[in-house]
Amino acid sequence: MTPDVTSSSTIDADSDGVAGAAVTAPATSTSAKPVIHLRRAVPFAAGLGAASFVVLAPMGYPLAAVFFSGGLGLGLFNTMLVQRSAARFTASGDPNKRRFAVSVLARLSLITGLAVGLALALQPEGLAVFAGLAAFQLIMIFVASVPLIKELRQSRVGGSPQ
């Protein structure tokens, strides 16, 4: 079981034009476990990958379906690495921003290198890797937006007054 880490931060408000003022953010409890669960995104991605085979294979592009599904997999892998990295960063007692930035750069370089390598080596079907990565990002936006929309509807912020 991972321990909860409670943090409180003070933000200098000079960037807002208020000289010498400080804003104290409330203490938050952050668990080292990932916040976004992929249990909703994985079925969407799997269904989209299967649909790509159903559509592209009869058209004579089975490799494009494979690379599209591979792009979906790379997007999933990237999201898991993001969650793990963010959980480590917040769980550490003294977070090192430079180490976090280097970790982000390494992760993005790895994902980009794999996608570009496949796209260049196996043209034109390899370009489907980028389509898969983009589709996974759209899936993640959708999955993250649904709870937000539900919350807005419950609080009547976005709806009409009754």
Phi, psi and chi 1 to 4 in degrees:
 res  aa     phi    psi   chi1   chi2   chi3   chi4
   1 MET       -  138.2  178.2  153.2 -129.8      -
   2 THR   -94.1  138.4   57.6      -      -      -
   3 PRO   -75.6  151.1   27.4  -33.6      -      -
   4 ASP   -80.8  143.5  -75.5  -11.1      -      -
   5 VAL  -114.9  124.6  177.0      -      -      -
   6 THR  -101.1  131.3  -57.8      -      -      -
   7 SER  -134.3  150.3   64.2      -      -      -
   8 SER  -136.3  138.2  176.3      -      -      -
   9 SER  -129.9  151.1   60.2      -      -      -
  10 THR  -113.2  130.0  -58.5      -      -      -
  11 ILE  -113.7  128.1  -56.9  167.0      -      -
  12 ASP   -75.1  127.5 -172.7   12.2      -      -
  13 ALA   -92.0   17.6      -      -      -      -
  14 ASP   -60.9  -30.7  -75.8  -19.6      -      -
  15 SER   -66.6  -21.2   63.2      -      -      -
  16 ASP   -89.9    0.7  -66.6  -28.4      -      -
  17 GLY    93.6    1.9      -      -      -      -
  18 VAL   -98.6  107.3 -179.2      -      -      -
  19 ALA   -74.6  129.5      -      -      -      -
  20 GLY    78.0   -3.7      -      -      -      -
  21 ALA   -84.3  148.4      -      -      -      -
  22 ALA  -129.3  142.3      -      -      -      -
  23 VAL  -113.5  127.2  177.8      -      -      -
  24 THR  -102.1  120.9  -57.0      -      -      -
  25 ALA   -77.4  145.7      -      -      -      -
  26 PRO   -67.0  153.7   21.5  -28.6      -      -
  27 ALA   -65.0  134.6      -      -      -      -
  28 THR  -122.8  148.4   57.3      -      -      -
  29 SER  -103.2  119.0  177.6      -      -      -
  30 THR  -120.1  125.0  -54.5      -      -      -
  31 SER   -87.7  153.2  174.7      -      -      -
  32 ALA   -76.4   -7.2      -      -      -      -
  33 LYS   -77.7  146.3  -67.4  176.9   75.6  174.6
  34 PRO   -60.2  141.2  -21.3   29.8      -      -
  35 VAL   -79.8  -46.5  175.5      -      -      -
  36 ILE   -86.8  118.9  -60.7  173.0      -      -
  37 HIS   -88.8  141.7  -61.6  -73.9      -      -
  38 LEU   -90.3   10.9  -63.4  174.2      -      -
  39 ARG   -65.1  -22.9   68.7  176.1 -178.0  -95.8
  40 ARG   -90.8  -34.7  -70.6 -174.0 -174.1  131.0
  41 ALA   -74.7  -35.8      -      -      -      -
  42 VAL   -63.0  -46.5  169.5      -      -      -
  43 PRO   -63.3  -37.8  -21.4   30.4      -      -
  44 PHE   -60.9  -46.5  -83.2  117.0      -      -
  45 ALA   -64.6  -41.8      -      -      -      -
  46 ALA   -64.1  -41.9      -      -      -      -
  47 GLY   -64.3  -40.7      -      -      -      -
  48 LEU   -67.4  -37.9 -165.5   55.8      -      -
  49 GLY   -64.5  -42.5      -      -      -      -
  50 ALA   -64.9  -40.5      -      -      -      -
  51 ALA   -63.4  -34.5      -      -      -      -
  52 SER   -64.3  -36.3   72.5      -      -      -
  53 PHE   -68.2  -41.2  -81.8  100.1      -      -
  54 VAL   -63.4  -37.9  169.3      -      -      -
  55 VAL   -84.4  -48.1  170.3      -      -      -
  56 LEU   -81.7  -33.3  -66.5  172.8      -      -
  57 ALA   -62.7  -47.1      -      -      -      -
  58 PRO   -65.0  -22.9  -20.9   30.1      -      -
  59 MET   -81.1   -4.9  -67.3  173.0   60.3      -
  60 GLY    94.9   15.7      -      -      -      -
  61 TYR  -123.2   58.4  -61.8  105.9      -      -
  62 PRO   -66.2  -32.0   23.3  -31.6      -      -
  63 LEU   -67.3  -33.5  -84.4  179.2      -      -
  64 ALA   -63.6  -38.4      -      -      -      -
  65 ALA   -65.6  -39.2      -      -      -      -
  66 VAL   -63.0  -45.6  168.3      -      -      -
  67 PHE   -72.1  -33.2  -69.6  123.4      -      -
  68 PHE   -61.8  -45.7 -179.3   80.6      -      -
  69 SER   -64.5  -36.7  -62.4      -      -      -
  70 GLY   -62.9  -37.5      -      -      -      -
  71 GLY   -65.1  -39.5      -      -      -      -
  72 LEU   -61.1  -42.1  -69.0  170.1      -      -
  73 GLY   -64.7  -40.4      -      -      -      -
  74 LEU   -63.5  -38.7  -86.1  176.3      -      -
  75 GLY   -63.2  -41.4      -      -      -      -
  76 LEU   -64.0  -45.3  178.0   64.4      -      -
  77 PHE   -59.8  -44.3  179.7   63.8      -      -
  78 ASN   -61.2  -43.7 -178.0   41.4      -      -
  79 THR   -64.2  -40.2  -57.5      -      -      -
  80 MET   -63.8  -41.2  -69.3 -173.2  -40.4      -
  81 LEU   -66.2  -37.0  -70.4  178.5      -      -
  82 VAL   -62.1  -46.5  165.8      -      -      -
  83 GLN   -62.7  -44.1  -71.6 -180.0   -9.0      -
  84 ARG   -64.3  -42.4 -169.4  175.3   72.3 -176.6
  85 SER   -65.7  -43.4  177.8      -      -      -
  86 ALA   -66.2  -38.7      -      -      -      -
  87 ALA   -65.0  -41.7      -      -      -      -
  88 ARG   -64.0  -41.3  -78.0 -174.2 -170.2  160.8
  89 PHE   -63.0  -44.9 -178.1   72.5      -      -
  90 THR   -77.1  -27.7   42.7      -      -      -
  91 ALA   -79.5  -22.0      -      -      -      -
  92 SER   -70.7  142.4   66.1      -      -      -
  93 GLY   -63.1  -38.1      -      -      -      -
  94 ASP  -128.2   85.8 -176.6   29.6      -      -
  95 PRO   -64.2  133.7   14.5  -18.3      -      -
  96 ASN  -101.7  109.2 -176.3  -12.7      -      -
  97 LYS   -65.6  -34.1  -69.3 -179.9 -175.1  178.0
  98 ARG   -66.2  -43.0  179.2  178.0  171.6   87.6
  99 ARG   -64.3  -38.8 -171.0  169.3  135.9 -155.7
 100 PHE   -64.5  -43.5 -177.4   71.7      -      -
 101 ALA   -63.9  -40.3      -      -      -      -
 102 VAL   -65.3  -38.6  168.5      -      -      -
 103 SER   -63.3  -42.8  167.8      -      -      -
 104 VAL   -62.9  -46.0  167.8      -      -      -
 105 LEU   -61.9  -41.8 -177.4   62.5      -      -
 106 ALA   -65.1  -43.3      -      -      -      -
 107 ARG   -63.9  -46.7  176.9 -179.8   45.2   79.3
 108 LEU   -66.9  -34.4  -70.1  176.5      -      -
 109 SER   -65.1  -41.1  -63.3      -      -      -
 110 LEU   -63.4  -49.6  172.6   71.1      -      -
 111 ILE   -63.8  -45.3  -60.9  -64.0      -      -
 112 THR   -65.1  -42.1  -56.3      -      -      -
 113 GLY   -60.9  -43.5      -      -      -      -
 114 LEU   -63.5  -45.2  -76.0  170.4      -      -
 115 ALA   -65.4  -45.4      -      -      -      -
 116 VAL   -66.2  -41.0  168.8      -      -      -
 117 GLY   -60.5  -45.7      -      -      -      -
 118 LEU   -65.7  -41.1  -73.6  171.4      -      -
 119 ALA   -64.0  -41.1      -      -      -      -
 120 LEU   -76.4  -38.7  -69.3  176.9      -      -
 121 ALA   -73.4  -31.8      -      -      -      -
 122 LEU  -125.2   51.4  -58.7  165.1      -      -
 123 GLN   -70.0  148.2  -74.9 -176.7   -1.7      -
 124 PRO   -88.3  -15.3   32.6  -33.7      -      -
 125 GLU   -62.7  -31.1  -70.4   89.7   -0.9      -
 126 GLY   -63.0  -22.0      -      -      -      -
 127 LEU   -65.3  -18.3  -66.6  171.4      -      -
 128 ALA   -64.8  -18.6      -      -      -      -
 129 VAL   -59.3  -42.4  170.6      -      -      -
 130 PHE   -65.9  -37.7  -72.6  110.1      -      -
 131 ALA   -63.5  -39.5      -      -      -      -
 132 GLY   -66.1  -42.1      -      -      -      -
 133 LEU   -61.5  -44.7  -78.5  167.8      -      -
 134 ALA   -64.8  -41.7      -      -      -      -
 135 ALA   -63.3  -38.7      -      -      -      -
 136 PHE   -66.3  -37.9 -170.8   80.6      -      -
 137 GLN   -63.3  -39.3  -68.8  -54.3  -48.8      -
 138 LEU   -64.4  -39.2  -68.6  174.1      -      -
 139 ILE   -60.6  -45.0  -70.7  170.0      -      -
 140 MET   -64.8  -37.6  -71.7  -56.0  -64.6      -
 141 ILE   -63.4  -44.2  -70.6  169.4      -      -
 142 PHE   -62.1  -48.0  173.6   74.4      -      -
 143 VAL   -63.0  -37.7  167.0      -      -      -
 144 ALA   -75.6  -26.8      -      -      -      -
 145 SER   -78.6  -31.7  -62.4      -      -      -
 146 VAL   -59.1  -49.8  169.1      -      -      -
 147 PRO   -63.1  -34.5  -19.6   28.9      -      -
 148 LEU   -64.9  -44.0  176.8   63.6      -      -
 149 ILE   -63.8  -41.4  -67.9  168.9      -      -
 150 LYS   -61.0  -43.0  -74.7 -178.5 -178.2  178.5
 151 GLU   -64.1  -41.6 -179.1   67.2   28.2      -
 152 LEU   -64.2  -38.6  -72.2  173.5      -      -
 153 ARG   -66.7  -39.6  -76.1 -174.7 -178.7  161.8
 154 GLN   -67.0  -36.2  -71.7  176.2   -5.6      -
 155 SER   -88.2   -2.7   66.9      -      -      -
 156 ARG    62.1   23.1  -57.6  -91.8 -174.1 -133.6
 157 VAL   -70.3  -44.4  170.6      -      -      -
 158 GLY   -94.6   -7.9      -      -      -      -
 159 GLY   -98.3  174.2      -      -      -      -
 160 SER   -84.0  145.2   60.1      -      -      -
 161 PRO   -67.7  146.0   19.0  -24.1      -      -
 162 GLN  -108.9      -  -69.1 -176.7   -0.3      -
